[in-house]
Amino acid sequence: MREALMTAQGKAMTDAVNIARERIGRAIFAQRDEREFDELQRDEREFDELVRLLQKFVGGH
């Protein structure tokens, strides 16, 4: 599969999951420096990008 369509209901659900994920992450890191949380988010974005590139080259997409 190369493309998928998302319904308004599906988008609302993924938005709610993302909000909950951020809330949980902030609770976990509440005692930490804001910079550490920002660095974690940056690292997660970089990891996601690397996984996407790997899938592109290995998966042939």
N, C-alpha and C positions, 0 to 999 in steps of 0.2 A: 504494500500500500504506500502510495506516495503522497496522498492528500486526503484530508478528511474534512467534513463540514461539521460545524458545531451549532446546535440549536441554541436559542436564547436560554432555555432551561439548563442546558449543559454548560453554557458560559457562566450562568449564575452560580451553578454548583462549583465549577472550578475556581471562580472568584472567591466563594465562601471558603473553600479549602485553602486557598492561598492566604486569605486573611487569618484563618485559624493557625496555619503553619507559622506565620509571622508572629502572632500573639504567643504561641508556645515557645518559639525561638527566643523572643524577647524575655519571657519569664525565665527561661533557662539561663540566659545571660544577664539577668537583671543585676547581679552582683559584679559583673565584669565591666570593664571599660567599654564605652560606646565604640571606640576604635577597633576593639577585638571583634565585636559583632559585625562591623562594616567589613573587616578583613575576611571574616568567615563568608559573608555574602559574596564578596569578590571572588574568593576561592571556589565557591560553589558554582558561580557563573563560568569561571575558567574551566572547571572540571566538566560542566555540561557541554561547553564548546568542544572540548577534546573528545568527549564521547561521541558527539555528533560527527566530528571529523573522522573518527575511527569507523563509525558506522558507514559513512560515505565511502571510505576506501575499502573496507573489509566487506561490507554488505552490498557493494556495487550500486548504491543509490546515487 
